[in-house]
Amino acid sequence: MDKKITLRHLEAFRALMLRRSVTAAAQSLEVTQPVVTRLIAEFEARIGVPLFERVKSRLQPTSAATLLLEDVHQALMGIERIRNISENVRFRRLQRLEVTAAPAMATSFLPSAIAKFSAQFPETLVTLHMQASPAALDMVQAERCDIGFVMLSPDHTRFKGLETLVIGKLVVAVPAGHKLARKTSLSPIDFVDEPLVSLPTMMETRTKLDSLFLVNRVQRRVNIETQISYAAIKLVEAGAGLAIIDPLTACSYHGPDVKFVLFEPAVPCEYSMVVSNRHASTLVLKPFIDLAKAEIKRMLPKRWIL
């Protein structure tokens, strides 16, 4: 029997795992149900492992199928990448720039920088990946991206080549109608008896704040934790309390229901950049870096910069 595993086998497997029914998988692949059934049967036979069990007329994935899904997904993404590169060559897109960034940076100044860069270099395909800062650093170190933008200080990571773009000050998100929204700055004492939406304990900024509140002998009422700063703003908007967040994320909010007040004493929030060893052509990389540096400084108010 033929033991060769084909692309269609992998696509049928992923479609069935994601859609959870042969009918839906067939629709997503634009084939008939018997085709999906045949492909799955062949795939199981060729790897020698049962992937699905029939339970009450439905196919349920086995533990082996669950373990296999991530590897199949990564393999298919690699094939898609090859297809994209081939398409770029076909349409004469001779340059490619892969960017990875922390959420606060990917959703604030980078869209504007990328848009301006794309207008100047229309033949360069820019891909933006959004990852937590440590994961973004890993992507650059593994040479899967040309450039990374992270919320880490060069002094607090062993990664070489990290360059500080700007150092901002943490700000407090306050409901617009709250009495504290009228103040020009807030200190730890202002948080007494106030519900707080906080970053998780494993984050560097949370550690700095924990130490500061401890020194000032202020016990906070942390009701909610989230690692997504913009989610913290939306929680403040919904009435969940106050939140101490990074200034770039604050600049991305334009609603009327949340005000932002400087936190004092100033707590630094460092935005940095790192370039991969396999970096793209300097003909496109340097202009992009220049635009990114200009956009982040344009977006942050001077009073929020250290």
Phi and psi in degrees as GROMACS dihedral restraints (atoms count N, CA, C in turn):
[ dihedral_restraints ]
;  ai    aj    ak    al  type     phi  dphi    fc
    3     4     5     6     1   -63.6    20    10
    4     5     6     7     1   125.9    20    10
    6     7     8     9     1  -100.6    20    10
    7     8     9    10     1     3.3    20    10
    9    10    11    12     1   -71.3    20    10
   10    11    12    13     1   130.9    20    10
   12    13    14    15     1   -97.2    20    10
   13    14    15    16     1   125.3    20    10
   15    16    17    18     1  -104.2    20    10
   16    17    18    19     1   168.6    20    10
   18    19    20    21     1   -58.6    20    10
   19    20    21    22     1   -38.6    20    10
   21    22    23    24     1   -65.6    20    10
   22    23    24    25     1   -33.4    20    10
   24    25    26    27     1   -61.4    20    10
   25    26    27    28     1   -47.5    20    10
   27    28    29    30     1   -64.2    20    10
   28    29    30    31     1   -42.1    20    10
   30    31    32    33     1   -64.8    20    10
   31    32    33    34     1   -40.1    20    10
   33    34    35    36     1   -66.2    20    10
   34    35    36    37     1   -41.0    20    10
   36    37    38    39     1   -63.2    20    10
   37    38    39    40     1   -49.1    20    10
   39    40    41    42     1   -62.7    20    10
   40    41    42    43     1   -42.5    20    10
   42    43    44    45     1   -61.0    20    10
   43    44    45    46     1   -41.6    20    10
   45    46    47    48     1   -70.1    20    10
   46    47    48    49     1   -37.5    20    10
   48    49    50    51     1   -65.5    20    10
   49    50    51    52     1   -39.0    20    10
   51    52    53    54     1   -80.7    20    10
   52    53    54    55     1   -38.7    20    10
   54    55    56    57     1   -88.6    20    10
   55    56    57    58     1   -22.2    20    10
   57    58    59    60     1    66.8    20    10
   58    59    60    61     1    13.1    20    10
   60    61    62    63     1  -153.6    20    10
   61    62    63    64     1   147.5    20    10
   63    64    65    66     1   -62.4    20    10
   64    65    66    67     1   -38.9    20    10
   66    67    68    69     1   -61.4    20    10
   67    68    69    70     1   -49.4    20    10
   69    70    71    72     1   -67.0    20    10
   70    71    72    73     1   -38.5    20    10
   72    73    74    75     1   -62.9    20    10
   73    74    75    76     1   -42.6    20    10
   75    76    77    78     1   -62.6    20    10
   76    77    78    79     1   -41.0    20    10
   78    79    80    81     1   -63.6    20    10
   79    80    81    82     1   -41.9    20    10
   81    82    83    84     1   -66.8    20    10
   82    83    84    85     1   -32.0    20    10
   84    85    86    87     1   -90.8    20    10
   85    86    87    88     1    -6.6    20    10
   87    88    89    90     1    59.7    20    10
   88    89    90    91     1    45.7    20    10
   90    91    92    93     1  -132.7    20    10
   91    92    93    94     1   178.2    20    10
   93    94    95    96     1   -85.3    20    10
   94    95    96    97     1   162.1    20    10
   96    97    98    99     1   -61.0    20    10
   97    98    99   100     1   -42.1    20    10
   99   100   101   102     1   -58.8    20    10
  100   101   102   103     1   -33.2    20    10
  102   103   104   105     1   -64.2    20    10
  103   104   105   106     1   -44.6    20    10
  105   106   107   108     1   -63.2    20    10
  106   107   108   109     1   -45.3    20    10
  108   109   110   111     1   -58.6    20    10
  109   110   111   112     1   -44.4    20    10
  111   112   113   114     1   -63.4    20    10
  112   113   114   115     1   -44.6    20    10
  114   115   116   117     1   -62.2    20    10
  115   116   117   118     1   -41.3    20    10
  117   118   119   120     1   -66.3    20    10
  118   119   120   121     1   -42.6    20    10
  120   121   122   123     1   -61.5    20    10
  121   122   123   124     1   -42.6    20    10
  123   124   125   126     1   -65.0    20    10
  124   125   126   127     1   -41.7    20    10
  126   127   128   129     1   -61.7    20    10
  127   128   129   130     1   -46.1    20    10
  129   130   131   132     1   -62.0    20    10
  130   131   132   133     1   -42.0    20    10
  132   133   134   135     1   -65.5    20    10
  133   134   135   136     1   -37.7    20    10
  135   136   137   138     1   -79.1    20    10
  136   137   138   139     1   -25.1    20    10
  138   139   140   141     1   -97.5    20    10
  139   140   141   142     1   -12.1    20    10
  141   142   143   144     1    72.5    20    10
  142   143   144   145     1    24.6    20    10
  144   145   146   147     1  -134.2    20    10
  145   146   147   148     1   129.9    20    10
  147   148   149   150     1   -69.5    20    10
  148   149   150   151     1   130.5    20    10
  150   151   152   153     1  -108.4    20    10
  151   152   153   154     1   -21.7    20    10
  153   154   155   156     1  -138.9    20    10
  154   155   156   157     1   146.5    20    10
  156   157   158   159     1  -119.9    20    10
  157   158   159   160     1   141.1    20    10
  159   160   161   162     1   -87.6    20    10
  160   161   162   163     1   116.4    20    10
  162   163   164   165     1  -124.0    20    10
  163   164   165   166     1   113.1    20    10
  165   166   167   168     1    52.9    20    10
  166   167   168   169     1    52.0    20    10
  168   169   170   171     1    65.6    20    10
  169   170   171   172     1    11.7    20    10
  171   172   173   174     1  -121.3    20    10
  172   173   174   175     1   149.6    20    10
  174   175   176   177     1   -86.4    20    10
  175   176   177   178     1   124.0    20    10
  177   178   179   180     1  -110.8    20    10
  178   179   180   181     1   129.1    20    10
  180   181   182   183     1   -67.4    20    10
  181   182   183   184     1   142.2    20    10
  183   184   185   186     1   -81.3    20    10
  184   185   186   187     1   172.1    20    10
  186   187   188   189     1   -62.2    20    10
  187   188   189   190     1   -33.1    20    10
  189   190   191   192     1   -63.9    20    10
  190   191   192   193     1   -39.2    20    10
  192   193   194   195     1   -64.4    20    10
  193   194   195   196     1   -41.3    20    10
  195   196   197   198     1   -62.7    20    10
  196   197   198   199     1   -41.8    20    10
  198   199   200   201     1   -66.6    20    10
  199   200   201   202     1   -34.0    20    10
  201   202   203   204     1   -78.2    20    10
  202   203   204   205     1   -24.0    20    10
  204   205   206   207     1   -58.2    20    10
  205   206   207   208     1   -45.5    20    10
  207   208   209   210     1   -61.8    20    10
  208   209   210   211     1   -42.6    20    10
  210   211   212   213     1   -65.7    20    10
  211   212   213   214     1   -40.4    20    10
  213   214   215   216     1   -64.2    20    10
  214   215   216   217     1   -41.7    20    10
  216   217   218   219     1   -61.9    20    10
  217   218   219   220     1   -44.3    20    10
  219   220   221   222     1   -63.6    20    10
  220   221   222   223     1   -40.0    20    10
  222   223   224   225     1   -62.5    20    10
  223   224   225   226     1   -43.7    20    10
  225   226   227   228     1   -67.7    20    10
  226   227   228   229     1   -34.6    20    10
  228   229   230   231     1   -64.4    20    10
  229   230   231   232     1   -37.4    20    10
  231   232   233   234     1   -63.4    20    10
  232   233   234   235     1   -39.4    20    10
  234   235   236   237     1   -66.9    20    10
  235   236   237   238     1   -41.3    20    10
  237   238   239   240     1   -61.2    20    10
  238   239   240   241     1   -37.9    20    10
  240   241   242   243     1   -61.6    20    10
  241   242   243   244     1   -43.3    20    10
  243   244   245   246     1   -61.9    20    10
  244   245   246   247     1   -42.4    20    10
  246   247   248   249     1   -60.4    20    10
  247   248   249   250     1   -42.6    20    10
  249   250   251   252     1   -64.3    20    10
  250   251   252   253     1   -43.0    20    10
  252   253   254   255     1   -62.1    20    10
  253   254   255   256     1   -43.2    20    10
  255   256   257   258     1   -61.2    20    10
  256   257   258   259     1   -40.6    20    10
  258   259   260   261     1   -65.7    20    10
  259   260   261   262     1   -38.5    20    10
  261   262   263   264     1   -62.6    20    10
  262   263   264   265     1   -42.4    20    10
  264   265   266   267     1   -63.7    20    10
  265   266   267   268     1   -42.2    20    10
  267   268   269   270     1   -61.9    20    10
  268   269   270   271     1   -36.5    20    10
  270   271   272   273     1   -96.6    20    10
  271   272   273   274     1    17.7    20    10
  273   274   275   276     1    64.9    20    10
  274   275   276   277     1    27.6    20    10
  276   277   278   279     1   -86.8    20    10
  277   278   279   280     1    96.1    20    10
  279   280   281   282     1   -86.4    20    10
  280   281   282   283     1   -13.4    20    10
  282   283   284   285     1  -119.3    20    10
  283   284   285   286     1   152.1    20    10
  285   286   287   288     1  -141.5    20    10
  286   287   288   289     1   136.1    20    10
  288   289   290   291     1  -128.8    20    10
  289   290   291   292     1   116.6    20    10
  291   292   293   294     1  -103.2    20    10
  292   293   294   295     1   122.7    20    10
  294   295   296   297     1  -120.0    20    10
  295   296   297   298     1   136.9    20    10
  297   298   299   300     1  -125.8    20    10
  298   299   300   301     1   145.4    20    10
  300   301   302   303     1  -155.0    20    10
  301   302   303   304     1   150.9    20    10
  303   304   305   306     1   -63.9    20    10
  304   305   306   307     1   150.4    20    10
  306   307   308   309     1   -51.8    20    10
  307   308   309   310     1   -43.1    20    10
  309   310   311   312     1   -62.2    20    10
  310   311   312   313     1   -29.3    20    10
  312   313   314   315     1   -90.4    20    10
  313   314   315   316     1   -35.5    20    10
  315   316   317   318     1   -67.4    20    10
  316   317   318   319     1   -24.7    20    10
  318   319   320   321     1  -109.8    20    10
  319   320   321   322     1     9.5    20    10
  321   322   323   324     1  -118.2    20    10
  322   323   324   325     1   -87.1    20    10
  324   325   326   327     1   -87.0    20    10
  325   326   327   328     1   -24.3    20    10
  327   328   329   330     1   -66.2    20    10
  328   329   330   331     1   -40.3    20    10
  330   331   332   333     1   -55.6    20    10
  331   332   333   334     1   -41.3    20    10
  333   334   335   336     1   -67.6    20    10
  334   335   336   337     1   -42.2    20    10
  336   337   338   339     1   -63.2    20    10
  337   338   339   340     1   -42.5    20    10
  339   340   341   342     1   -66.1    20    10
  340   341   342   343     1   -41.1    20    10
  342   343   344   345     1   -62.3    20    10
  343   344   345   346     1   -44.0    20    10
  345   346   347   348     1   -67.1    20    10
  346   347   348   349     1   -40.0    20    10
  348   349   350   351     1   -63.9    20    10
  349   350   351   352     1   -43.5    20    10
  351   352   353   354     1   -63.2    20    10
  352   353   354   355     1   -34.4    20    10
  354   355   356   357     1   -66.2    20    10
  355   356   357   358     1   -35.2    20    10
  357   358   359   360     1   -80.8    20    10
  358   359   360   361     1   -31.2    20    10
  360   361   362   363     1  -128.0    20    10
  361   362   363   364     1    70.4    20    10
  363   364   365   366     1   -65.6    20    10
  364   365   366   367     1   -17.8    20    10
  366   367   368   369     1   -88.2    20    10
  367   368   369   370     1    -0.2    20    10
  369   370   371   372     1   -99.9    20    10
  370   371   372   373     1   126.0    20    10
  372   373   374   375     1   -87.3    20    10
  373   374   375   376     1   121.7    20    10
  375   376   377   378     1  -104.3    20    10
  376   377   378   379     1   129.4    20    10
  378   379   380   381     1  -116.9    20    10
  379   380   381   382     1   126.4    20    10
  381   382   383   384     1  -109.7    20    10
  382   383   384   385     1   121.7    20    10
  384   385   386   387     1  -107.3    20    10
  385   386   387   388     1   136.6    20    10
  387   388   389   390     1  -108.1    20    10
  388   389   390   391     1   120.5    20    10
  390   391   392   393     1  -141.7    20    10
  391   392   393   394     1   158.1    20    10
  393   394   395   396     1   -61.1    20    10
  394   395   396   397     1   153.1    20    10
  396   397   398   399     1   -52.8    20    10
  397   398   399   400     1   -47.8    20    10
  399   400   401   402     1   -60.9    20    10
  400   401   402   403     1   -39.0    20    10
  402   403   404   405     1   -68.3    20    10
  403   404   405   406     1   -36.9    20    10
  405   406   407   408     1   -63.1    20    10
  406   407   408   409     1   -41.9    20    10
  408   409   410   411     1   -61.7    20    10
  409   410   411   412     1   -41.4    20    10
  411   412   413   414     1   -61.1    20    10
  412   413   414   415     1   -40.2    20    10
  414   415   416   417     1   -63.5    20    10
  415   416   417   418     1   -39.7    20    10
  417   418   419   420     1   -70.6    20    10
  418   419   420   421     1   -43.0    20    10
  420   421   422   423     1   -62.8    20    10
  421   422   423   424     1   -35.4    20    10
  423   424   425   426     1   -81.7    20    10
  424   425   426   427     1     2.7    20    10
  426   427   428   429     1    62.5    20    10
  427   428   429   430     1    32.5    20    10
  429   430   431   432     1   -94.3    20    10
  430   431   432   433     1    -8.2    20    10
  432   433   434   435     1  -139.4    20    10
  433   434   435   436     1   152.8    20    10
  435   436   437   438     1   -80.6    20    10
  436   437   438   439     1   -34.3    20    10
  438   439   440   441     1  -149.5    20    10
  439   440   441   442     1   143.6    20    10
  441   442   443   444     1  -128.7    20    10
  442   443   444   445     1   144.4    20    10
  444   445   446   447     1  -120.4    20    10
  445   446   447   448     1   119.8    20    10
  447   448   449   450     1  -133.7    20    10
  448   449   450   451     1   159.4    20    10
  450   451   452   453     1  -102.4    20    10
  451   452   453   454     1    68.0    20    10
  453   454   455   456     1  -140.7    20    10
  454   455   456   457     1   149.8    20    10
  456   457   458   459     1   -90.7    20    10
  457   458   459   460     1   141.2    20    10
  459   460   461   462     1   -56.8    20    10
  460   461   462   463     1   -24.4    20    10
  462   463   464   465     1   -78.1    20    10
  463   464   465   466     1   -14.0    20    10
  465   466   467   468     1  -116.1    20    10
  466   467   468   469     1    24.6    20    10
  468   469   470   471     1  -149.1    20    10
  469   470   471   472     1   148.2    20    10
  471   472   473   474     1   -84.4    20    10
  472   473   474   475     1    -1.6    20    10
  474   475   476   477     1   -71.5    20    10
  475   476   477   478     1   129.1    20    10
  477   478   479   480     1   -86.0    20    10
  478   479   480   481     1   148.4    20    10
  480   481   482   483     1    90.7    20    10
  481   482   483   484     1     8.0    20    10
  483   484   485   486     1   -73.2    20    10
  484   485   486   487     1   128.7    20    10
  486   487   488   489     1  -117.0    20    10
  487   488   489   490     1   128.3    20    10
  489   490   491   492     1   -73.3    20    10
  490   491   492   493     1   127.8    20    10
  492   493   494   495     1   -88.2    20    10
  493   494   495   496     1   -48.7    20    10
  495   496   497   498     1  -163.1    20    10
  496   497   498   499     1   151.7    20    10
  498   499   500   501     1  -114.5    20    10
  499   500   501   502     1   115.4    20    10
  501   502   503   504     1   -98.6    20    10
  502   503   504   505     1   177.7    20    10
  504   505   506   507     1  -112.6    20    10
  505   506   507   508     1   140.2    20    10
  507   508   509   510     1   -63.6    20    10
  508   509   510   511     1   146.1    20    10
  510   511   512   513     1  -126.2    20    10
  511   512   513   514     1   163.7    20    10
  513   514   515   516     1  -108.3    20    10
  514   515   516   517     1   126.5    20    10
  516   517   518   519     1   -85.9    20    10
  517   518   519   520     1   122.9    20    10
  519   520   521   522     1  -128.6    20    10
  520   521   522   523     1   136.5    20    10
  522   523   524   525     1   -55.1    20    10
  523   524   525   526     1   137.7    20    10
  525   526   527   528     1   -56.1    20    10
  526   527   528   529     1   -33.1    20    10
  528   529   530   531     1   -89.2    20    10
  529   530   531   532     1     1.5    20    10
  531   532   533   534     1   -74.6    20    10
  532   533   534   535     1   148.8    20    10
  534   535   536   537     1   -61.5    20    10
  535   536   537   538     1   -30.3    20    10
  537   538   539   540     1   -75.9    20    10
  538   539   540   541     1   -14.1    20    10
  540   541   542   543     1   -67.2    20    10
  541   542   543   544     1   -18.0    20    10
  543   544   545   546     1   -86.0    20    10
  544   545   546   547     1    -9.7    20    10
  546   547   548   549     1   -81.2    20    10
  547   548   549   550     1   156.3    20    10
  549   550   551   552     1   -87.5    20    10
  550   551   552   553     1   -20.6    20    10
  552   553   554   555     1  -156.5    20    10
  553   554   555   556     1   158.5    20    10
  555   556   557   558     1  -128.2    20    10
  556   557   558   559     1   138.3    20    10
  558   559   560   561     1  -115.0    20    10
  559   560   561   562     1   171.8    20    10
  561   562   563   564     1   -52.7    20    10
  562   563   564   565     1   -36.4    20    10
  564   565   566   567     1   -62.5    20    10
  565   566   567   568     1   -25.4    20    10
  567   568   569   570     1   -70.5    20    10
  568   569   570   571     1   -13.5    20    10
  570   571   572   573     1   -92.3    20    10
  571   572   573   574     1    -0.7    20    10
  573   574   575   576     1   -60.7    20    10
  574   575   576   577     1   127.6    20    10
  576   577   578   579     1    66.8    20    10
  577   578   579   580     1    11.4    20    10
  579   580   581   582     1  -100.8    20    10
  580   581   582   583     1   128.9    20    10
  582   583   584   585     1   -64.4    20    10
  583   584   585   586     1   141.8    20    10
  585   586   587   588     1  -129.7    20    10
  586   587   588   589     1   134.2    20    10
  588   589   590   591     1   -94.8    20    10
  589   590   591   592     1   120.2    20    10
  591   592   593   594     1  -121.7    20    10
  592   593   594   595     1   159.2    20    10
  594   595   596   597     1   -71.6    20    10
  595   596   597   598     1   156.0    20    10
  597   598   599   600     1   -65.6    20    10
  598   599   600   601     1   159.4    20    10
  600   601   602   603     1   -66.0    20    10
  601   602   603   604     1   -23.3    20    10
  603   604   605   606     1   -81.8    20    10
  604   605   606   607     1    -3.5    20    10
  606   607   608   609     1   -88.8    20    10
  607   608   609   610     1   144.5    20    10
  609   610   611   612     1   -59.2    20    10
  610   611   612   613     1   -42.3    20    10
  612   613   614   615     1   -63.2    20    10
  613   614   615   616     1   -39.8    20    10
  615   616   617   618     1   -62.3    20    10
  616   617   618   619     1   -39.3    20    10
  618   619   620   621     1   -61.5    20    10
  619   620   621   622     1   -43.1    20    10
  621   622   623   624     1   -61.6    20    10
  622   623   624   625     1   -43.6    20    10
  624   625   626   627     1   -68.0    20    10
  625   626   627   628     1   -39.7    20    10
  627   628   629   630     1   -57.4    20    10
  628   629   630   631     1   -44.8    20    10
  630   631   632   633     1   -64.2    20    10
  631   632   633   634     1   -41.1    20    10
  633   634   635   636     1   -66.3    20    10
  634   635   636   637     1   -44.4    20    10
  636   637   638   639     1   -67.8    20    10
  637   638   639   640     1   -33.6    20    10
  639   640   641   642     1   -65.5    20    10
  640   641   642   643     1   -43.8    20    10
  642   643   644   645     1   -61.6    20    10
  643   644   645   646     1   -37.2    20    10
  645   646   647   648     1   -87.2    20    10
  646   647   648   649     1     3.5    20    10
  648   649   650   651     1    55.4    20    10
  649   650   651   652     1    43.0    20    10
  651   652   653   654     1  -111.3    20    10
  652   653   654   655     1   123.1    20    10
  654   655   656   657     1   -91.9    20    10
  655   656   657   658     1   117.3    20    10
  657   658   659   660     1   -85.8    20    10
  658   659   660   661     1   154.6    20    10
  660   661   662   663     1  -101.9    20    10
  661   662   663   664     1    83.0    20    10
  663   664   665   666     1   -81.9    20    10
  664   665   666   667     1   105.8    20    10
  666   667   668   669     1   -92.8    20    10
  667   668   669   670     1   -31.3    20    10
  669   670   671   672     1  -139.6    20    10
  670   671   672   673     1   142.4    20    10
  672   673   674   675     1  -122.2    20    10
  673   674   675   676     1   141.5    20    10
  675   676   677   678     1  -154.0    20    10
  676   677   678   679     1   142.2    20    10
  678   679   680   681     1   -89.2    20    10
  679   680   681   682     1    -4.8    20    10
  681   682   683   684     1   -99.1    20    10
  682   683   684   685     1   110.8    20    10
  684   685   686   687     1   -61.8    20    10
  685   686   687   688     1   -38.3    20    10
  687   688   689   690     1   -67.9    20    10
  688   689   690   691     1   -32.6    20    10
  690   691   692   693     1   -64.5    20    10
  691   692   693   694     1   -35.1    20    10
  693   694   695   696     1   -62.3    20    10
  694   695   696   697     1   -40.4    20    10
  696   697   698   699     1   -62.5    20    10
  697   698   699   700     1   -44.6    20    10
  699   700   701   702     1   -65.0    20    10
  700   701   702   703     1   -32.0    20    10
  702   703   704   705     1   -68.6    20    10
  703   704   705   706     1   -39.0    20    10
  705   706   707   708     1   -62.8    20    10
  706   707   708   709     1   -44.0    20    10
  708   709   710   711     1   -58.1    20    10
  709   710   711   712     1   -34.3    20    10
  711   712   713   714     1   -82.7    20    10
  712   713   714   715     1    -3.3    20    10
  714   715   716   717     1    95.8    20    10
  715   716   717   718     1    18.1    20    10
  717   718   719   720     1   -80.2    20    10
  718   719   720   721     1   -13.1    20    10
  720   721   722   723     1   138.5    20    10
  721   722   723   724     1  -154.4    20    10
  723   724   725   726     1  -100.3    20    10
  724   725   726   727     1   164.9    20    10
  726   727   728   729     1  -149.1    20    10
  727   728   729   730     1   136.4    20    10
  729   730   731   732     1   -99.2    20    10
  730   731   732   733     1   118.0    20    10
  732   733   734   735     1  -134.3    20    10
  733   734   735   736     1   173.3    20    10
  735   736   737   738     1   -77.1    20    10
  736   737   738   739     1   150.1    20    10
  738   739   740   741     1   -68.4    20    10
  739   740   741   742     1   -30.4    20    10
  741   742   743   744     1   -64.3    20    10
  742   743   744   745     1   -42.7    20    10
  744   745   746   747     1   -63.2    20    10
  745   746   747   748     1   -39.0    20    10
  747   748   749   750     1   -60.1    20    10
  748   749   750   751     1   -38.6    20    10
  750   751   752   753     1   -67.6    20    10
  751   752   753   754     1   -21.3    20    10
  753   754   755   756     1   -81.9    20    10
  754   755   756   757     1   -11.4    20    10
  756   757   758   759     1   -93.6    20    10
  757   758   759   760     1   131.8    20    10
  759   760   761   762     1  -127.7    20    10
  760   761   762   763     1    16.0    20    10
  762   763   764   765     1   -80.1    20    10
  763   764   765   766     1   167.0    20    10
  765   766   767   768     1   -90.0    20    10
  766   767   768   769     1    -6.5    20    10
  768   769   770   771     1   -96.3    20    10
  769   770   771   772     1    -4.8    20    10
  771   772   773   774     1  -130.9    20    10
  772   773   774   775     1   132.7    20    10
  774   775   776   777     1  -109.7    20    10
  775   776   777   778     1   156.5    20    10
  777   778   779   780     1  -122.0    20    10
  778   779   780   781     1   128.4    20    10
  780   781   782   783     1  -124.9    20    10
  781   782   783   784     1   137.4    20    10
  783   784   785   786     1   -61.2    20    10
  784   785   786   787     1   140.5    20    10
  786   787   788   789     1   -93.9    20    10
  787   788   789   790     1   131.8    20    10
  789   790   791   792     1  -130.8    20    10
  790   791   792   793     1   143.4    20    10
  792   793   794   795     1   -65.9    20    10
  793   794   795   796     1   152.7    20    10
  795   796   797   798     1   -59.5    20    10
  796   797   798   799     1   131.1    20    10
  798   799   800   801     1  -111.5    20    10
  799   800   801   802     1   118.4    20    10
  801   802   803   804     1   -68.7    20    10
  802   803   804   805     1   142.7    20    10
  804   805   806   807     1  -129.1    20    10
  805   806   807   808     1   109.8    20    10
  807   808   809   810     1   -97.1    20    10
  808   809   810   811     1   129.9    20    10
  810   811   812   813     1  -109.4    20    10
  811   812   813   814     1   125.3    20    10
  813   814   815   816     1  -129.3    20    10
  814   815   816   817     1   169.3    20    10
  816   817   818   819     1  -137.8    20    10
  817   818   819   820     1   146.7    20    10
  819   820   821   822     1  -142.6    20    10
  820   821   822   823     1   142.1    20    10
  822   823   824   825     1  -110.3    20    10
  823   824   825   826     1   136.7    20    10
  825   826   827   828     1   -71.5    20    10
  826   827   828   829     1   155.2    20    10
  828   829   830   831     1   -65.4    20    10
  829   830   831   832     1   -25.0    20    10
  831   832   833   834     1   -95.6    20    10
  832   833   834   835     1    24.6    20    10
  834   835   836   837     1   -50.5    20    10
  835   836   837   838     1   153.6    20    10
  837   838   839   840     1   -66.7    20    10
  838   839   840   841     1   173.8    20    10
  840   841   842   843     1   -53.6    20    10
  841   842   843   844     1   134.5    20    10
  843   844   845   846     1   -62.2    20    10
  844   845   846   847     1   -18.3    20    10
  846   847   848   849     1   -63.0    20    10
  847   848   849   850     1   -28.1    20    10
  849   850   851   852     1  -109.4    20    10
  850   851   852   853     1   -28.3    20    10
  852   853   854   855     1   -69.3    20    10
  853   854   855   856     1   -46.8    20    10
  855   856   857   858     1   -63.1    20    10
  856   857   858   859     1   -46.3    20    10
  858   859   860   861     1   -59.9    20    10
  859   860   861   862     1   -36.5    20    10
  861   862   863   864     1   -66.9    20    10
  862   863   864   865     1   -43.4    20    10
  864   865   866   867     1   -61.6    20    10
  865   866   867   868     1   -43.1    20    10
  867   868   869   870     1   -60.0    20    10
  868   869   870   871     1   -42.7    20    10
  870   871   872   873     1   -66.1    20    10
  871   872   873   874     1   -42.3    20    10
  873   874   875   876     1   -62.3    20    10
  874   875   876   877     1   -44.0    20    10
  876   877   878   879     1   -63.4    20    10
  877   878   879   880     1   -40.9    20    10
  879   880   881   882     1   -66.9    20    10
  880   881   882   883     1   -40.2    20    10
  882   883   884   885     1   -69.6    20    10
  883   884   885   886     1   -39.4    20    10
  885   886   887   888     1   -68.0    20    10
  886   887   888   889     1   -36.3    20    10
  888   889   890   891     1   -74.4    20    10
  889   890   891   892     1   -31.0    20    10
  891   892   893   894     1   -69.3    20    10
  892   893   894   895     1   -36.3    20    10
  894   895   896   897     1   -74.6    20    10
  895   896   897   898     1   -37.7    20    10
  897   898   899   900     1   -82.0    20    10
  898   899   900   901     1   125.2    20    10
  900   901   902   903     1   -61.9    20    10
  901   902   903   904     1   145.0    20    10
  903   904   905   906     1   -58.8    20    10
  904   905   906   907     1   -35.0    20    10
  906   907   908   909     1   -68.5    20    10
  907   908   909   910     1   -13.6    20    10
  909   910   911   912     1  -100.2    20    10
  910   911   912   913     1     7.8    20    10
  912   913   914   915     1  -110.0    20    10
  913   914   915   916     1   134.7    20    10
